Amino acid sequence: MEFRGLMGGFYRISEWIMRLSVTNVLWIVTAFPVFFFVLNLFVATDEQQVQAFLLAIAVLAPFTLFPSTSAMFALARKWVTGDGDVPLLKTFFRSYKENYLQSMIGGLFFMVLLTVLFFNFRFYAGQTGYTGLLAYLFIALTVMAFLAVFNFFCIIVHLHMKTLQLIKNALLITIGQPVRTILIGVSNVVVLYISIFQFTFLLPFFTGSLIAIVTFWHFHNGFRKIMTKQEELEAKRAEQAEQAAAEADAEDGQASR
């Protein structure tokens, strides 16, 4: 049955509410150990507890949060590319299973990288003089590494690559497209700010899926521009090759005379 007019608008809105909320709940449930310790961070009473909870999150994230987030991004990819009628549960768990190993390895890499950067920041933040200024460098590197995680999720659901290629391309895109990377970061901060300080009900039902859609939309636009430039470059090279071949044939014809 097809709804039109006002009823059609309400139907489409309710459909999107259902898609986003179901996906967000699936994301939280399948990564519940991580979110459990995230919630405990807000009730921690001292720095020792905070460090223990952060350590638990870093250990558990590659095995739960990363596969769960890649499955959520798989649905976001479908929606952004125009395939909005995919079955939610089937698509989510199929992607969770198919991408689990690569997501886990990528999660281990990024957790180690972020941990190393964090401890370097803590070390240099305690220094004085010019050495202490290096703390700002590690803040910037930590932010870039964190944003590279979002590109990693976009690539893993959009392209078929080996794990090392996924990680390398996530880092290269983050560095090579700084404006788009900053847009992804700012957009996600806005979503988080609204969810935490304005409409708290968004957190369990919409925040994760909204971030996935916004992130993949930015990534997809940038990826299409890269592919367009690559196609134009290949077409130009083919044209130059044809022109060179034609000139070579002309020179051979003149030589044979």
C-alpha positions in Angstrom: 0.0 0.0 0.0 1.4 3.4 -1.0 0.7 6.5 1.1 0.6 9.9 -0.4 0.4 13.5 0.9 0.4 14.1 4.6 -0.1 10.4 5.5 2.8 9.5 3.2 5.1 12.0 5.0 4.1 10.6 8.5 4.7 7.0 7.2 8.2 7.8 5.9 9.1 9.6 9.2 7.8 6.7 11.3 9.7 4.3 9.0 13.0 6.2 9.5 12.4 6.4 13.3 12.0 2.6 13.3 15.1 2.0 11.2 17.3 4.3 13.3 16.1 3.2 16.7 16.3 -0.6 15.9 19.8 -0.2 14.5 20.9 1.9 17.5 19.5 -0.7 20.0 21.2 -3.5 18.1 24.5 -1.6 18.2 24.2 -1.1 22.0 23.1 -4.7 22.7 25.9 -6.3 20.7 28.5 -4.0 22.3 27.0 -4.0 25.7 30.2 -4.9 27.7 31.8 -1.7 26.4 28.8 0.5 27.1 28.5 -1.0 30.6 32.0 0.3 31.5 31.3 3.6 29.7 28.3 4.1 32.0 30.5 3.2 35.0 32.8 6.0 34.0 30.1 8.5 35.0 29.9 7.1 38.5 33.6 6.6 39.1 34.8 8.1 42.4 38.5 8.4 41.8 41.2 8.4 39.1 42.1 4.8 39.8 38.6 3.7 38.9 38.5 5.8 35.8 41.8 4.2 34.6 40.5 0.7 35.3 37.3 1.4 33.4 39.2 2.9 30.5 41.5 -0.1 30.4 38.5 -2.5 30.3 36.9 -0.4 27.4 40.2 -0.5 25.5 40.5 -4.3 25.9 36.9 -5.1 25.1 36.3 -2.6 22.2 38.1 -4.6 19.5 36.0 -7.7 20.2 32.6 -6.1 20.7 32.4 -2.4 19.8 34.3 -2.5 16.5 32.3 -5.4 14.9 29.1 -4.0 16.2 29.9 -0.5 14.8 30.9 -2.0 11.4 27.5 -3.7 11.2 25.8 -0.4 12.0 27.8 1.3 9.3 26.8 -1.4 6.8 23.2 -0.4 7.3 24.1 3.3 7.0 25.8 2.6 3.7 22.6 1.0 2.4 20.6 4.0 3.4 23.0 6.6 2.0 23.3 4.8 -1.3 19.6 4.5 -1.8 18.8 1.0 -0.6 16.5 1.9 2.3 14.3 -1.3 2.3 17.0 -3.8 3.4 16.0 -6.1 6.3 17.5 -4.6 9.4 18.3 -7.7 11.5 19.5 -9.9 8.6 21.8 -7.1 7.2 23.1 -6.2 10.6 24.1 -9.7 11.8 25.4 -10.7 8.3 27.7 -7.8 8.3 28.7 -8.4 11.9 29.7 -12.0 11.0 31.4 -11.2 7.7 33.4 -8.2 9.0 34.1 -9.5 12.5 37.8 -10.6 12.0 38.8 -7.4 10.1 36.9 -5.2 12.5 38.6 -6.9 15.5 42.1 -6.6 14.0 41.5 -3.0 13.1 40.1 -2.4 16.6 43.3 -3.9 18.1 45.5 -1.6 15.9 43.5 1.6 16.7 43.2 0.8 20.4 47.0 0.3 20.7 47.6 3.4 18.7 45.3 5.5 20.7 46.7 4.1 24.0 50.3 4.9 22.9 49.3 8.5 21.9 47.4 9.0 25.2 50.3 7.9 27.4 52.7 10.1 25.3 50.3 13.0 25.9 50.2 12.3 29.6 54.0 12.2 29.7 54.6 15.5 27.8 51.7 17.3 29.6 53.7 16.8 32.8 56.8 18.4 31.3 57.8 22.1 31.5 59.2 24.4 28.9 59.4 23.6 25.2 59.1 19.9 25.9 55.7 20.4 27.4 54.5 21.8 24.1 54.8 18.4 22.5 51.6 17.5 24.4 49.6 19.6 21.9 51.1 17.6 19.1 49.9 14.4 20.7 46.5 15.9 21.2 46.3 16.6 17.4 47.6 13.1 16.6 45.1 11.5 19.0 42.2 13.4 17.3 43.4 12.4 13.9 43.7 8.7 14.9 40.2 8.8 16.4 38.7 10.3 13.2 40.6 7.7 11.2 38.5 5.1 13.0 35.4 6.5 11.3 37.0 6.3 7.9 38.0 2.7 8.7 34.3 1.8 9.4 33.3 3.5 6.1 35.9 1.6 4.1 35.3 -1.8 5.6 31.6 -1.7 4.6 32.1 -0.1 1.2 35.2 -1.7 -0.3 36.8 -5.2 -0.3 40.3 -4.9 0.9 42.8 -6.8 3.0 43.0 -5.6 6.6 46.3 -3.8 6.4 45.0 -2.0 3.3 41.9 -1.0 5.2 43.9 0.5 8.0 46.4 2.2 5.7 43.7 3.8 3.5 41.8 4.9 6.6 44.9 6.8 7.8 45.7 8.1 4.3 42.2 9.4 3.7 42.1 11.1 7.1 45.4 12.9 6.4 44.8 13.4 2.6 41.3 14.9 3.1 41.7 17.2 6.1 38.6 19.4 5.4 36.3 16.4 5.0 37.8 14.8 8.1 37.2 17.9 10.1 33.6 18.1 8.8 33.1 14.5 10.0 34.5 15.4 13.4 32.4 18.6 13.8 29.2 16.9 12.6 29.6 14.1 15.1 30.4 16.5 17.9 27.2 18.3 17.1 25.2 15.1 17.2 26.8 14.1 20.5 26.2 17.6 22.0 22.5 17.6 21.0 22.1 14.1 22.3 23.8 14.7 25.7 22.8 18.3 26.5 19.5 18.8 24.6 17.7 15.6 23.9 19.0 12.8 26.1 16.5 10.3 24.8 18.4 10.3 21.5 21.4 8.4 23.2 19.8 4.9 23.5 17.8 5.1 20.3 19.3 7.4 17.6 22.8 8.8 18.4 24.9 5.9 17.1 22.9 5.4 13.9 22.7 9.2 13.2 26.5 9.4 13.6 26.9 6.4 11.2 24.7 8.1 8.6 26.4 11.5 8.8 29.9 10.0 8.7 29.2 7.7 5.7 27.4 10.5 3.9 30.6 12.7 4.2 32.8 9.7 3.2 30.7 8.7 0.3 30.7 12.2 -1.2 34.5 12.4 -0.8 34.9 8.9 -2.3 32.8 9.8 -5.3 34.9 12.9 -6.0 38.1 10.8 -5.8 36.6 8.2 -8.2 35.5 11.0 -10.6 39.0 12.5 -10.6 40.5 9.1 -11.2 38.2 8.4 -14.1 39.0 11.8 -15.6 42.8 11.1 -15.2 42.5 7.6 -16.8 40.4 9.1 -19.7 43.1 11.8 -20.2 45.9 9.2 -20.2 43.9 7.0 -22.7 43.4 10.0 -24.9 47.1 10.9 -24.8 48.0 7.3 -25.6 45.7 7.3 -28.6 47.2 10.6 -29.8 50.7 9.3 -29.4 49.8 6.1 -31.3 48.3 8.2 -34.1 51.4 10.4 -34.3 53.6 7.3 -34.4 51.5 5.8 -37.2 51.7 9.0 -39.1 55.5 9.1 -38.8 55.8 5.5 -39.9 53.6 6.3 -42.9 55.8 9.2 -43.9 59.0 7.1 -43.4 57.6 4.3 -45.7 57.2 6.8 -48.5 
